[in-house]
Amino acid sequence: MSPDDRRDEITGYVNRMQRTRVEELAEIFGVSAMTIHRDLDHLAKDGRLERIRGGARAITARLAERDVKLRRHLHAEIKQELAATAATLIEPDAVIALDDSTTVGALGAHLEARQPSTVITHSLALMGIVSSLPNIALVGLGGQYYQETDSFLGSIVVEQAQRLTADAVFVSTTAIKNHALLHPDAEAALTKRSLLKMGGRKILVVDSTKFESSGMYHVMDLGEFDDIVVDDGLDAATRTELQRLGPRIHIATTSTKANS
């Protein structure tokens, strides 16, 4: 097994077990404790797990929310499936706006194939992706840069967004409760709300773990969205409730369901 493959396996094991020790991993993978220490250090640096004394533990949603590096690895496979499904909603030559969430950020890999005419975003990572695509125009919303989200947030971004319109806006969030999109950060909630006001078609891309999570700041009621893209881990009752609220529901099939 190559070091990269072993680290992928270690990440999967830690995510399943939530917490593990160096000695346990060394026995499972048939390598020295020193090798496991190096693997865990590497994985922690990449934001794929959290180092603790004598071992490692899985990245929780609460911990990941504080750091974009961690969020990019949390539920990564589900985010890829969500992005693939959401990408089918991008019309050729459309003007689209994308928020700074790592879930929506996964759409970056599909932009060249879907060929929108213009991408509007406040995500620095997405700006880097779109700037390398010669046939897609980029409108970057700038302002105060926040390293923890790798994006620009706040009143300056809001002022710029108010001058723009988009055919479709794609956003995600950390929390959905009481039929509403919520966020624990005031600046992020304000910025997402301003993006959504730009769009003729409002599209929420979210994994099923976000339902019934807590968030302080209201962004938008779910009934105001035109489309919701969610993975097949969502329970039947919640899916029925979403349909009752009015948005079109698009289910992304994950590898777990596909293989079951």
matplotlib code that plots the C-alpha trace (Angstrom):
import matplotlib.pyplot as plt

x = [0.0, 1.4, 1.6, -1.2, -3.5, -2.6, -3.5, -6.8, -7.5, -6.4, -8.8, -11.7, -10.9, -10.7, -14.0, -15.7, -14.2, -14.2, -11.1, -8.1, -4.5, -1.2, -0.6, -4.0, -3.3, 0.2, -1.2, -4.0, -1.8, 1.3, 3.7, 5.8, 4.4, 6.8, 5.3, 1.8, 2.9, 4.1, 0.9, -1.2, 0.9, 0.5, -3.3, -3.7, -1.8, -4.2, -7.2, -8.4, -8.3, -7.4, -4.3, -4.7, -2.2, -1.2, -3.5, -6.2, -9.9, -12.4, -13.2, -16.6, -18.9, -18.5, -14.7, -14.7, -16.9, -14.0, -11.6, -12.1, -9.3, -11.3, -14.6, -13.3, -12.6, -15.8, -18.2, -16.1, -17.6, -21.1, -20.2, -18.8, -22.1, -24.1, -22.0, -22.5, -26.3, -26.4, -24.2, -27.1, -29.0, -26.5, -27.8, -25.3, -24.5, -26.3, -24.9, -24.6, -23.5, -21.7, -21.2, -18.1, -19.3, -17.1, -20.2, -20.9, -17.1, -17.2, -19.1, -15.8, -14.9, -18.0, -18.0, -15.9, -18.3, -21.5, -20.3, -22.1, -21.3, -20.3, -19.6, -20.1, -18.5, -16.9, -14.9, -11.2, -10.8, -13.5, -12.0, -8.8, -10.7, -12.8, -9.9, -8.2, -11.3, -11.0, -14.6, -16.2, -16.2, -15.4, -16.9, -15.2, -16.9, -14.1, -13.9, -12.5, -10.8, -11.3, -8.7, -10.9, -13.4, -11.0, -13.5, -14.6, -17.5, -19.4, -20.9, -18.6, -19.4, -23.1, -22.9, -21.4, -23.9, -26.8, -25.6, -25.7, -28.2, -27.8, -29.9, -29.2, -27.6, -26.1, -25.6, -25.1, -25.1, -24.2, -27.7, -31.4, -34.1, -37.7, -38.0, -35.2, -31.6, -29.5, -25.8, -23.8, -21.9, -23.5, -21.2, -21.6, -25.4, -25.6, -23.4, -25.4, -28.6, -27.3, -26.3, -29.7, -31.4, -29.4, -30.9, -33.9, -33.5, -32.4, -30.7, -29.8, -27.1, -26.9, -26.0, -28.6, -26.5, -27.3, -31.0, -32.0, -28.5, -28.4, -27.6, -28.2, -28.7, -31.6, -30.7, -33.8, -36.9, -36.7, -40.0, -38.3, -35.9, -36.7, -34.6, -33.0, -30.2, -29.7, -28.2, -30.1, -29.3, -32.3, -35.1, -38.4, -40.4, -38.1, -38.1, -41.9, -41.9, -39.5, -41.7, -44.7, -42.8, -42.7, -39.1, -38.1, -36.1, -33.1, -31.6, -27.9, -27.2, -24.2, -21.8, -23.2, -26.7, -25.6, -23.6, -26.3]
y = [0.0, 3.4, 6.2, 8.1, 5.0, 4.2, 7.8, 7.6, 4.3, 5.8, 8.8, 6.5, 4.4, 7.4, 8.8, 5.5, 5.0, 8.7, 8.3, 5.9, 5.5, 5.2, 1.7, 0.5, 2.0, 0.6, -2.9, -2.6, -1.2, -3.3, -0.3, 1.2, 3.6, 6.2, 5.9, 6.3, 9.4, 10.9, 9.9, 11.5, 14.7, 14.8, 14.3, 16.8, 19.4, 18.7, 19.1, 15.6, 14.7, 16.2, 15.2, 14.3, 13.0, 9.4, 9.3, 11.1, 11.8, 12.6, 16.1, 17.1, 19.5, 22.0, 21.9, 22.1, 25.1, 27.2, 26.3, 26.0, 23.4, 21.1, 21.8, 20.8, 17.3, 16.9, 14.7, 15.2, 12.4, 13.6, 17.1, 15.8, 14.0, 17.1, 19.2, 16.8, 17.0, 20.7, 21.3, 19.9, 23.0, 25.4, 26.5, 27.2, 31.0, 31.7, 34.2, 32.4, 33.4, 31.0, 31.4, 30.6, 27.3, 24.2, 22.4, 25.0, 25.2, 21.6, 23.0, 24.5, 21.2, 21.3, 24.8, 24.2, 21.5, 23.5, 26.7, 29.5, 32.9, 34.5, 33.4, 35.9, 34.8, 36.0, 32.8, 33.3, 29.6, 29.8, 33.0, 31.0, 28.3, 30.5, 32.8, 29.8, 29.1, 31.3, 31.1, 32.1, 35.7, 36.2, 38.9, 38.8, 40.3, 41.8, 43.3, 42.1, 38.8, 36.1, 33.4, 30.9, 30.9, 31.8, 34.4, 38.0, 38.9, 41.8, 45.1, 45.9, 42.6, 43.2, 46.6, 45.1, 42.3, 44.8, 46.2, 42.8, 40.3, 36.6, 34.0, 31.5, 31.6, 28.5, 28.6, 26.2, 26.5, 24.9, 24.7, 24.2, 24.4, 25.4, 25.5, 28.1, 28.5, 29.6, 30.4, 30.8, 33.8, 37.2, 38.3, 35.1, 35.2, 38.7, 37.9, 34.8, 36.8, 39.5, 36.8, 35.2, 38.5, 38.7, 35.5, 34.8, 31.1, 30.4, 27.0, 25.4, 22.7, 21.0, 17.6, 15.9, 16.2, 20.0, 19.5, 20.3, 21.8, 25.0, 28.5, 31.9, 34.1, 33.8, 33.7, 32.7, 30.5, 27.2, 28.0, 30.9, 28.6, 27.3, 24.2, 22.2, 19.7, 17.2, 13.7, 10.5, 10.3, 12.6, 10.8, 10.3, 12.5, 15.5, 15.0, 15.0, 18.2, 19.9, 19.0, 20.5, 23.8, 24.2, 23.9, 21.3, 18.6, 17.0, 13.9, 13.2, 9.5, 8.8, 5.8, 4.4, 4.2, 3.0, 0.1, -0.9]
z = [0.0, -1.0, 1.7, 0.0, -0.1, 3.6, 4.6, 2.8, 4.7, 8.0, 7.4, 6.7, 9.8, 12.1, 10.7, 11.4, 14.9, 15.8, 17.9, 17.7, 19.0, 17.2, 18.4, 17.1, 13.6, 13.5, 14.1, 11.6, 8.8, 9.6, 9.9, 12.7, 15.2, 13.8, 10.4, 11.8, 13.7, 10.4, 8.6, 11.3, 11.3, 7.5, 7.7, 10.4, 8.4, 5.5, 7.8, 7.4, 11.1, 14.4, 16.3, 20.0, 22.5, 21.4, 18.4, 16.4, 16.3, 13.5, 12.5, 13.8, 12.1, 15.0, 14.8, 11.0, 10.8, 12.3, 9.5, 5.7, 5.4, 7.8, 6.1, 2.7, 4.0, 6.0, 4.1, 1.0, -1.0, -0.3, -1.4, -4.7, -5.4, -4.4, -6.7, -9.6, -9.1, -8.6, -11.7, -13.9, -12.9, -14.5, -17.8, -20.6, -20.9, -17.6, -15.1, -11.8, -8.3, -5.9, -2.2, -0.2, 1.2, 0.6, -0.6, -3.4, -3.9, -5.2, -8.2, -9.4, -11.0, -13.2, -14.5, -17.6, -18.7, -17.9, -19.5, -17.7, -19.2, -15.9, -12.3, -9.5, -6.2, -3.0, -2.5, -3.2, -4.0, -6.7, -8.1, -8.7, -10.5, -12.7, -13.6, -15.3, -17.5, -20.6, -21.7, -18.4, -17.1, -13.5, -11.2, -7.8, -4.8, -2.6, 0.8, 4.1, 3.6, 6.2, 6.2, 8.1, 5.3, 2.5, 1.3, 1.5, 3.8, 5.2, 4.3, 1.3, -0.3, 0.3, -1.3, -4.4, -4.6, -4.5, -7.8, -9.6, -10.8, -11.6, -13.4, -10.5, -7.1, -5.4, -1.6, 1.3, 5.0, 8.3, 9.8, 8.8, 11.4, 11.7, 7.8, 7.6, 6.5, 9.4, 10.1, 13.3, 11.9, 11.4, 8.6, 6.7, 7.0, 5.8, 2.8, 1.8, 2.1, -0.3, -2.8, -2.7, -3.4, -6.7, -8.1, -10.2, -9.3, -5.7, -5.2, -1.9, -2.0, 1.4, 2.9, 5.1, 8.3, 8.4, 9.1, 12.7, 13.4, 15.3, 13.9, 15.3, 12.3, 9.8, 6.1, 4.3, 4.7, 2.8, 1.1, -0.7, -2.6, -6.1, -5.8, -3.0, -3.8, -0.9, -0.5, -0.2, 3.5, 4.2, 6.0, 4.2, 6.6, 6.1, 2.4, 2.3, 4.4, 2.0, -0.9, 0.9, 1.3, -2.5, -3.8, -6.4, -4.6, -6.3, -4.6, -5.0, -4.8, -2.6, -2.9, 0.4, -0.9, -4.3, -2.8, -0.3]

ax = plt.figure().add_subplot(projection="3d")
ax.plot(x, y, z, "-o")
ax.set_aspect("equal")
plt.show()
